[in-house]
């Protein structure tokens, strides 16, 4: 498993795979539980990059309504 910690690290990863997002967009997705993440304690947020890659693939192949 490839894991990263924090929103900044996620934003850096997303930029590296040509899917740039803002902090506000990521926070909104987290609040709405629309992006895979774990919050094991307090404000610590962990993202599994395998799950993020799957999520990106789903967003790119699902037609928007």
CORQUINOR-V648551 format. One record per backbone hydrogen bond with DSSP energy under -0.5 kcal/mol. CO is the residue of the C=O (numbers start at 1). NH is the residue of the N-H. E is the energy in kcal/mol with one decimal. If there is no record, write none. Layout:
# CORQUINOR-V648551
co=<CO & CO>
nh=<NH & NH>
e=<E & E>
This chain:
# CORQUINOR-V648551
co=<1 & 2 & 2 & 4 & 6 & 7 & 8 & 9 & 10 & 11 & 12 & 13 & 14 & 14 & 15 & 22 & 23 & 24 & 25 & 26 & 27 & 28 & 29 & 29 & 30 & 38 & 41 & 45 & 46 & 47 & 47 & 48 & 48 & 49 & 50 & 51 & 52 & 53 & 54 & 55 & 56 & 57 & 58 & 61>
nh=<3 & 49 & 50 & 47 & 10 & 11 & 12 & 13 & 14 & 15 & 16 & 17 & 17 & 19 & 18 & 26 & 27 & 28 & 29 & 30 & 31 & 32 & 34 & 35 & 33 & 46 & 44 & 6 & 38 & 4 & 49 & 51 & 52 & 53 & 54 & 55 & 56 & 57 & 58 & 59 & 60 & 61 & 62 & 63>
e=<-0.6 & -3.5 & -0.6 & -2.8 & -1.5 & -2.8 & -2.4 & -2.2 & -3.1 & -2.2 & -1.7 & -1.1 & -0.5 & -2.9 & -1.6 & -2.2 & -2.8 & -2.3 & -2.3 & -2.5 & -2.6 & -2.1 & -3.1 & -0.7 & -1.3 & -3.0 & -2.3 & -2.7 & -2.5 & -2.5 & -0.7 & -0.6 & -2.2 & -2.6 & -1.8 & -2.6 & -2.8 & -2.2 & -2.4 & -2.2 & -1.9 & -1.5 & -1.8 & -0.5>
